[in-house]
Amino acid sequence: IASQAGIEDVRAELLPGDKLSVIESLVEKYGSVAMVGDGVNDAPALKAADVGFAMGSGSRVAREASDVVIVDDNFTSTVSAIRWGRSVFENLRKFIQFQLTVNVVALSLTFLAAVFGFGTPLTAVQLLWVNLIMDSFAALALALEPPSDRLFEQPPHGRSETLISRQMWLNIMVTAACMLAVLLLVLVASDSFGLSEPGDIYRNTFLFNTFVWMQVFNAVNAR
């Protein structure tokens, strides 16, 4: 039985009840446990584990009790499954951080511009363009990033771990604050170039392009 602290115990030819008690003890101690089995006697433990792996050539009972069936009967496929699982989780977090940063900046800019008399610097069509064009390609870029072995350097994610971590909230707030400061500076500095009217198309176009380019760097930062 391997754990984060190393190999603690080795047992062979356990009864189904013994396997189940081992899994329950590990769940109580570590929170999340995965198990690989192929026989009928493995079914109770596979069902009790958080993730049960069954061999494709194993018994039907074991396959039905498990969560994942390894069709090629290769133990190394579990490593690939873990790698892809962690990759999907991390890629989802990357896109969420990117998207929330975009939304926080857009909403804050629209609100502050209206409060301080700058009108509506970002029109509905511009915001729609950002969401349909830019965010779509950014989502594909972040979500389709292939997995790497660096994912195994991370500790396992607990069952109660939130999708948006504290570090992600910190990244979102700091990045959004920096981007918002630049955009507000563009609004204020527009007076120096004679672009002070609330509906000035040149000022709003320059502001929109600044906003879009910052989202490109935001995507790189989220990655």
C-alpha positions as CSV (number, residue, x, y, z in Angstrom):
1,I,0.0,0.0,0.0
2,A,1.8,3.1,-1.2
3,S,1.2,6.6,0.1
4,Q,2.8,10.0,0.1
5,A,5.1,8.8,2.9
6,G,6.3,5.8,1.0
7,I,5.4,2.1,1.1
8,E,3.8,1.4,4.5
9,D,2.6,-2.2,4.1
10,V,2.5,-5.1,1.7
11,R,-0.2,-7.7,1.7
12,A,-1.1,-10.6,-0.6
13,E,-4.2,-12.8,-1.2
14,L,-6.6,-10.7,0.8
15,L,-10.2,-11.6,1.2
16,P,-12.8,-9.2,-0.2
17,G,-13.7,-7.9,3.2
18,D,-10.0,-7.3,4.0
19,K,-9.6,-5.3,0.8
20,L,-12.6,-3.3,1.6
21,S,-11.4,-2.5,5.1
22,V,-8.0,-1.4,3.8
23,I,-9.6,1.0,1.3
24,E,-11.9,2.4,4.0
25,S,-9.0,2.9,6.3
26,L,-7.0,4.7,3.6
27,V,-10.0,6.9,2.7
28,E,-10.3,7.9,6.3
29,K,-6.6,8.7,6.6
30,Y,-5.8,10.3,3.2
31,G,-9.2,11.5,2.0
32,S,-8.9,10.2,-1.6
33,V,-7.9,6.7,-2.7
34,A,-7.7,4.9,-6.1
35,M,-7.6,1.2,-6.6
36,V,-6.8,-1.2,-9.5
37,G,-8.5,-4.6,-9.6
38,D,-9.7,-7.3,-12.1
39,G,-11.4,-10.0,-10.0
40,V,-14.8,-10.5,-8.5
41,N,-13.3,-10.2,-5.0
42,D,-12.0,-6.7,-5.9
43,A,-15.5,-5.4,-6.6
44,P,-16.4,-4.2,-3.1
45,A,-13.1,-2.3,-2.7
46,L,-13.4,-0.9,-6.2
47,K,-16.8,0.4,-5.4
48,A,-15.6,2.0,-2.1
49,A,-12.6,3.7,-3.6
50,D,-12.9,7.2,-5.0
51,V,-11.6,6.0,-8.3
52,G,-11.8,2.4,-9.3
53,F,-9.7,1.1,-12.2
54,A,-10.7,-2.3,-13.7
55,M,-8.8,-4.3,-16.3
56,G,-10.6,-4.8,-19.6
57,S,-9.9,-8.5,-19.5
58,G,-11.1,-8.7,-15.9
59,S,-14.4,-9.9,-14.6
60,R,-17.7,-8.2,-15.5
61,V,-18.4,-7.6,-11.9
62,A,-15.2,-5.7,-11.4
63,R,-15.8,-3.6,-14.6
64,E,-19.3,-2.6,-13.5
65,A,-18.0,-1.7,-10.0
66,S,-15.2,0.5,-11.3
67,D,-15.2,4.0,-12.6
68,V,-12.5,3.5,-15.3
69,V,-11.9,0.4,-17.4
70,I,-8.3,0.0,-18.7
71,V,-9.0,-1.7,-22.1
72,D,-5.4,-2.4,-22.9
73,D,-4.7,-4.2,-19.6
74,N,-1.6,-2.0,-19.1
75,F,-0.9,-0.6,-15.6
76,T,0.9,2.3,-17.2
77,S,-2.4,3.5,-18.6
78,T,-3.4,4.6,-15.1
79,V,-0.5,7.1,-15.2
80,S,-1.8,8.4,-18.5
81,A,-5.3,8.7,-17.1
82,I,-4.0,10.7,-14.1
83,R,-1.9,12.9,-16.3
84,W,-4.9,13.7,-18.5
85,G,-7.2,14.2,-15.6
86,R,-4.9,16.7,-14.0
87,S,-4.4,18.4,-17.3
88,V,-8.1,19.0,-17.8
89,F,-8.4,20.4,-14.3
90,E,-5.5,22.8,-14.8
91,N,-6.6,23.9,-18.3
92,L,-10.1,24.6,-16.9
93,R,-8.6,26.7,-14.2
94,K,-6.4,28.6,-16.7
95,F,-9.5,29.6,-18.8
96,I,-11.5,30.5,-15.7
97,Q,-8.8,32.9,-14.5
98,F,-8.5,34.4,-18.0
99,Q,-12.2,34.9,-18.4
100,L,-12.9,36.3,-15.0
101,T,-10.1,38.8,-15.4
102,V,-11.7,40.0,-18.7
103,N,-15.1,40.3,-17.1
104,V,-13.9,42.1,-14.0
105,V,-11.9,44.7,-16.1
106,A,-14.8,45.2,-18.5
107,L,-17.4,45.7,-15.8
108,S,-15.2,47.9,-13.7
109,L,-14.2,50.1,-16.6
110,T,-17.8,50.6,-17.8
111,F,-19.0,51.5,-14.3
112,L,-16.1,53.9,-13.5
113,A,-16.3,55.6,-16.9
114,A,-20.0,56.2,-16.4
115,V,-19.5,57.5,-12.8
116,F,-16.8,60.0,-13.8
117,G,-18.5,61.3,-16.9
118,F,-16.6,59.5,-19.7
119,G,-19.7,58.0,-21.2
120,T,-19.6,54.4,-22.5
121,P,-16.1,53.7,-23.8
122,L,-16.8,50.1,-24.7
123,T,-19.9,49.6,-26.8
124,A,-22.1,46.5,-26.8
125,V,-20.7,45.4,-30.3
126,Q,-17.1,45.7,-29.0
127,L,-17.8,43.6,-25.9
128,L,-19.6,41.1,-28.1
129,W,-16.6,41.0,-30.4
130,V,-14.3,40.3,-27.4
131,N,-16.5,37.5,-26.1
132,L,-17.2,35.8,-29.5
133,I,-13.8,36.1,-31.2
134,M,-11.1,36.7,-28.7
135,D,-12.4,34.6,-25.8
136,S,-13.3,31.7,-28.1
137,F,-9.8,31.4,-29.4
138,A,-8.3,31.9,-26.0
139,A,-10.5,29.2,-24.6
140,L,-9.3,26.8,-27.3
141,A,-5.7,27.7,-26.7
142,L,-5.9,27.2,-22.9
143,A,-8.2,24.2,-22.9
144,L,-6.4,22.2,-25.5
145,E,-2.9,22.5,-24.1
146,P,-1.4,19.0,-24.0
147,P,-0.5,17.4,-20.6
148,S,3.1,17.2,-19.4
149,D,4.9,15.3,-16.7
150,R,5.3,18.5,-14.7
151,L,1.7,17.9,-13.5
152,F,3.0,15.1,-11.3
153,E,5.0,17.6,-9.3
154,Q,1.7,19.0,-7.9
155,P,0.1,17.4,-4.9
156,P,-3.2,15.7,-5.5
157,H,-6.3,17.9,-5.4
158,G,-8.5,17.2,-2.4
159,R,-12.2,16.4,-2.7
160,S,-13.1,19.7,-0.9
161,E,-10.8,21.9,-2.9
162,T,-12.5,24.7,-4.7
163,L,-12.3,25.2,-8.5
164,I,-11.1,28.8,-8.0
165,S,-8.2,28.8,-5.5
166,R,-7.0,31.7,-3.4
167,Q,-4.0,32.1,-5.7
168,M,-6.3,32.4,-8.7
169,W,-8.4,35.1,-6.9
170,L,-5.1,37.0,-6.1
171,N,-4.0,36.7,-9.8
172,I,-7.4,37.9,-11.0
173,M,-7.6,40.9,-8.7
174,V,-3.9,42.0,-9.2
175,T,-4.0,41.6,-13.0
176,A,-7.4,43.3,-13.3
177,A,-6.3,46.2,-11.2
178,C,-3.2,46.7,-13.3
179,M,-5.2,46.6,-16.6
180,L,-7.9,48.8,-15.2
181,A,-5.3,51.4,-14.1
182,V,-3.9,51.5,-17.7
183,L,-7.3,51.9,-19.3
184,L,-8.3,54.7,-16.9
185,L,-5.0,56.4,-17.7
186,V,-6.0,56.3,-21.4
187,L,-9.3,57.9,-20.6
188,V,-7.8,60.6,-18.5
189,A,-4.9,61.2,-20.9
190,S,-7.3,61.6,-23.8
191,D,-7.9,65.2,-22.7
192,S,-4.3,66.0,-23.7
193,F,-5.0,64.9,-27.3
194,G,-8.3,66.7,-27.7
195,L,-10.3,63.4,-27.3
196,S,-12.3,64.4,-24.3
197,E,-15.8,64.0,-25.6
198,P,-17.7,61.0,-24.1
199,G,-18.7,59.7,-27.5
200,D,-15.4,60.4,-29.3
201,I,-14.9,57.5,-31.7
202,Y,-11.1,57.9,-31.9
203,R,-10.6,57.7,-28.1
204,N,-13.0,54.8,-27.8
205,T,-11.2,52.9,-30.6
206,F,-7.8,53.5,-29.0
207,L,-9.2,52.3,-25.7
208,F,-10.7,49.2,-27.2
209,N,-7.5,48.3,-29.0
210,T,-5.6,48.8,-25.7
211,F,-8.1,46.5,-23.9
212,V,-7.8,43.8,-26.6
213,W,-4.0,43.8,-26.6
214,M,-3.9,43.5,-22.8
215,Q,-6.1,40.5,-23.0
216,V,-3.6,38.8,-25.2
217,F,-1.0,39.2,-22.5
218,N,-3.6,38.1,-20.0
219,A,-4.0,34.8,-21.8
220,V,-0.2,34.3,-21.7
221,N,-0.2,35.1,-18.0
222,A,-3.1,32.7,-17.3
223,R,-1.3,30.0,-19.1
